[in-house]
């Protein structure tokens, strides 16, 4: 595949997909963009990046919580330790 000014030689694969969208909204969007597919792809890429960042933030918060509670457990022990029959 040859690279063009707008498309690098290693462009990601693309495939057609079916979407059900509001007709009036699509008509309005077309007045703002000449390439609705590229606009939707850019918006979807932003959405995916935001969701990935949110997931990472939640994971980091959970990891920090676990680390904190492990420190508390190491320093104080577990309440259940004095009640264990093992």
Protein Blocks (a to p, Z undefined) as FASTA:
>chain_A
ZZdfklcfklccdddddddddfklmmmmmmmpcblmlmmmmmmmmmmmmmmmmmmmmmmm
mmmmmmmmmmmmmmnopfklmmpcZZ
